């Protein structure tokens, strides 16, 4: 069909954006002719995702035509909600996933569509046989037959809901479209430029959270019972602590190219951060070891939000200059409950593998280039808060994210060995030996069970399977003296383990990372078993939950990794 263009003055129509863009008064038009500077023109207005979700903040990007910084411009923002609501015609829920073209009705699932199907014949007949003047309902039915959206063929009505730059959709917005009108002003506010507008899809409600994982009660390395949903400790009377490791998937890596199976609206940080925070708050771990934590997300969200749950922490960025702004680099973070632990004075030690490589291999450019992968680790000495000196225990916690490159097995082993050397150095510095303080080493090691890094950690030594083609390992001991064991492999509390299996690498979970192109275990919690015993483990996720949306991440699971959590008790 043809669209005729009429002069706005001929029809009295407002500029794009409706009333928000048509507020220029006669006085303002006269000011425009006076030769005073014009407001900057807006060349583009966008949202990171045009699918708004209830509870997830919408923050627009504004681009000015003259390259002027938005921070220097005076802009007016107005958010509107459509009066029409799109919800399931059968049950009233959102979001809708199916449309019946004969009557422009919408449904949230196949079940509702099927339940409403008996009325289809009558609607179809009405749409095909109506002739002459039709009422509004008949018009909507014919629009459906033509494949047109009935909401767009008539003038949409809008209700203003906010005048701020950012807007967080509420429950009242679910099923409605949103519109943002951004109008540039002169610094004195007297002159208004043309408004730029954008419309979103219909606001949807977030999916319900997955069913909670339960704690497995462990005694003498055997699972003896399963805890209640939501219980974070198995035995609050025993002197010990819980520790969690979780790769939260940095926003800079969470792209539709990397995860094409994930709904695009479920990938932005403003959606995923709420799920991740809910997970962390529900587990209530005494210590958290997080990986892929962007600096800006740590400073602006993770640290202040977890502070509300009585956590404090430290963050270490990767040493990656080429990634651009500091805030967009990811790194590691250790957080701890302030009512449970305090950091020993001088107890924070950062490990930069680039810096170690430059010291050890600075004269060999070929070796150095292979080792400069920007990965980091953290080592923190914590002391339990206790009223009586006899219960004032210390624990050394190491958190790392080892290089992910599939062609760099030697680099992974090199980084793991140097992490262990740094742990031994820090432990000797604080306690005089490597056996005086209980130790937990956690993180994303990007290494499968039975790989060289895993074997070095769990067996205390290794002869590299693939040799040393680049000469990185020849000067390393490839061993350590700390009695380390994987918490999950100690118990084998999952479907992958069998009572007959005594090989620890076969006792690890079947996966901690689950994507469409890779499924395997990369994350571990190692501990010194002469000082600590496993009192509980967080059970693994049901495979059906993970596979429901193909793989991870998904609208329910906001990282491609799963968190691990272990409860430890002090032996002495």
Secondary structure, DSSP 8 states (H G I E B T S, - for coil): -------HHHHT---TTGGGT----HHHHHHHTTT------EEEEE-S-SS-BTT-EEE-EEEETT---GGGSEEEEEEEEESS----TTT--S---EEETTTTEEESSHHHHHHTGGGHHHHHHHHHH--SS--HHHHHHHHHHTT--TTTSS---EEEEE-SSEEE--GGGBTS-EEEEEEEE-TTS--B---EEEE---BB----------EEEEETTEEEEE--TT---S-TTSSEEEEEEEE---GGG--TTT-TTS-GGGTSHHHHHHHHHHHHHHH--SEEEEEEEEHHHIIIIIHHHHHTTTEEEEEEE---GGG-SGGG-EEEEEEEETTTEEEEEEEEEEEEHHHHHHHHHTT-HHHHHHH----EEEEEEEEE--SSGGG--EEEEEEEE----TT-HHHHHHHHHHHHHHHHHHHHHHHSSSSSSEEEEEEE----TTSHHHHHHHHSB---TT--TTSSSTTS--B--S-EEEHHHHHT-STT--TT---GGGGS-S-SEE-SS-EE--EEEEEETTTEEEEEEE----HHHHHTTSSSS-SS--SSB--EEEEEEE--
